[in-house]
């Protein structure tokens, strides 16, 4: 297992089977909040359902095509950031995230996402990171902008939830954007 220190309060940890119960409880307590934006939440009905998802993520980690990290605050998981669609040839990937409702509004996700982008650029050789979020998810749209992701366009009816299809807004952050921001 690896960890990435974000700051004195936060750490990113590679998720594995020992996190199943904690993650399930976190999802379960925020089910109504999370299911507004994430199509898979309603499919997680038991810890075993999350265990299967973790097995898939571990397979992605071993293949080098992605990984999922828990965002730990003072030793407790508050949410998850996933890196997916890693393409070594094009040096691209995508990120997605979720946070339990009780931890929102504390800048936890912003700090974690900024640190993860730094690691992806510096240690993984990534040059482009994509982030997609629902057109009406104001918190995620604000997060993308505050982390200097650039809005690139609209993906029409790109996500299906229980209440129908919704458009996603595509954002990207380039390594060159990140370097300019640090100057």
Residue pairs with C-beta under 8 A, 6 or more apart in sequence:
1 13
1 14
1 16
2 13
2 14
3 11
3 12
3 13
3 14
4 11
4 12
4 13
4 69
4 115
4 116
4 119
5 11
5 115
6 12
6 71
6 111
6 112
6 115
7 111
7 115
9 73
9 74
10 71
10 72
10 73
10 108
10 111
10 112
10 115
11 71
11 72
12 69
12 70
12 71
12 72
12 81
12 112
12 115
12 116
13 69
13 70
13 72
13 77
14 61
14 67
14 68
14 69
15 23
15 54
15 57
15 68
15 69
15 70
15 80
16 54
16 58
17 51
17 54
17 55
19 54
19 70
19 77
20 47
20 50
20 51
20 54
21 47
22 76
22 77
23 50
23 54
23 70
23 77
23 80
24 44
24 46
24 47
24 49
24 50
26 77
26 78
26 79
26 100
27 34
27 41
27 44
27 50
27 100
28 44
29 100
29 101
29 102
30 100
30 101
30 102
31 41
31 42
33 100
33 101
34 41
34 98
34 100
34 101
35 41
35 42
35 161
35 162
36 137
36 161
37 98
37 133
37 134
37 137
37 140
37 161
38 98
39 159
39 160
39 161
40 53
42 162
43 49
44 50
44 53
54 68
57 66
57 67
57 68
57 82
60 66
60 67
60 84
61 67
64 86
64 88
65 84
65 85
65 86
66 82
66 83
66 84
66 85
66 86
66 93
67 82
67 83
68 80
68 81
68 82
68 83
69 80
69 81
69 82
69 83
69 116
70 77
70 79
70 80
71 77
71 78
71 79
71 80
71 81
71 99
71 108
71 109
71 112
72 78
73 103
73 108
78 99
78 100
78 103
78 108
79 97
79 98
79 99
79 100
79 103
79 108
79 109
79 112
80 97
80 98
81 95
81 96
81 97
81 109
81 112
81 113
81 116
82 95
82 96
82 97
83 93
83 94
83 95
83 116
83 120
84 93
84 94
84 95
84 96
85 92
85 93
85 94
85 130
86 92
86 93
86 124
86 126
87 93
88 125
90 128
91 125
91 126
91 127
91 128
92 126
92 127
92 128
92 129
92 130
93 120
93 124
93 126
93 128
93 129
93 130
94 129
94 130
94 131
94 132
95 113
95 116
95 117
95 129
95 130
95 131
96 131
96 132
97 109
97 112
97 113
97 140
99 108
99 109
104 139
109 143
110 143
110 146
110 147
113 143
113 147
114 147
117 129
117 147
117 173
117 178
118 178
120 126
120 129
121 127
121 175
121 178
126 175
127 174
127 175
127 176
128 172
128 173
128 174
128 175
129 149
129 172
129 173
129 174
130 170
130 171
130 172
131 144
131 149
131 170
131 171
131 172
131 173
132 155
132 158
132 168
132 169
132 170
132 171
133 140
133 141
133 144
133 168
133 169
133 171
134 140
134 159
134 166
134 167
134 168
134 169
135 141
135 154
135 166
135 167
135 168
135 169
136 166
141 169
144 151
144 169
144 171
145 151
147 173
148 173
148 177
148 178
148 181
149 171
149 172
149 173
150 171
150 172
150 173
150 174
150 177
151 169
151 170
151 171
152 170
152 171
152 172
153 169
153 170
154 167
154 168
154 169
154 170
155 167
155 168
155 169
155 170
156 167
157 165
157 166
157 167
158 165
158 166
158 167
158 168
159 165
159 166
159 167
159 168
160 166
